[in-house]
Amino acid sequence: MPPKAKYTREEIINKAFEMTRKRGIDAVVARELGKELGTSSSPIFTAFKNMEELQKEVRKVALREFESYVRDALDYTPAFKYVGLKMIEFAMKEPKLFQLVYMREHDVKQTYSMLIEELGDTVGVCLDIMQKDYSLTRPEAELLFRQVWMHTFAICVLVAGRVCQITPQEISEMLSAEFQGTLMLIKSGTFKITPVNEVKNDV
């Protein structure tokens, strides 16, 4: 019979989450976590198979924290811009959690579709609103969402990495400009991929 855990899984996850919030997931190693708990690392491996399992649980908590930022999106107009603003706010206020959720390396190739799935039902809601409010087809709404979301993600990376400071007003203007510009191209039918070709100079 395995020994009785001195700490519950939830207590260990919560302490690891606190460490991640302050110092990042790389700081969550068995010895340091044991010190934070006031014990050795033994209780950790009684409750979890390994540190990878614990880190996955911490990431789930971080995802729930992000979801709390966008939970009331439907109470605001436009909802998709609100989601973008709250995502950037999350990156500003919780940079270590944002890095854990969206900036971690993957063992397998992570596609855009796989990344978007992690946003949950919010994406579908935004797409529905885009279609209804701007008379877009589903593919057009998905294209618009992709462009705006990628732009938003880039801003998140800048603020989470402390690369530069951007004011809320500047962020709002950036998101509006990207959205309106892409929407105009889609509605005009002039949105197209322009390849980059080498210019060969005749000698």
Number of C-alpha atoms within 10 A of each C-alpha: 3 5 8 10 13 13 14 14 16 11 12 21 21 15 17 26 24 16 20 22 18 13 14 18 21 10 15 21 15 18 15 16 20 19 11 15 17 9 15 14 16 13 20 25 13 17 19 13 10 12 14 11 11 20 20 12 18 25 19 14 17 21 18 12 15 21 18 12 16 20 13 12 19 16 9 11 10 14 20 24 20 19 24 23 20 19 21 25 18 23 25 21 12 18 23 22 27 27 18 20 18 15 12 10 10 7 6 6 8 10 8 10 9 10 12 14 12 13 14 11 10 19 17 13 14 21 23 15 19 22 16 12 10 11 12 19 14 13 11 17 21 19 16 22 20 15 15 25 21 12 16 21 17 13 23 24 20 16 20 24 15 12 10 10 11 12 8 12 8 11 16 14 12 15 19 14 13 16 19 13 13 18 22 12 13 17 13 9 9 9 12 8 6 6 6 6 6 6 6 6 5 4 3
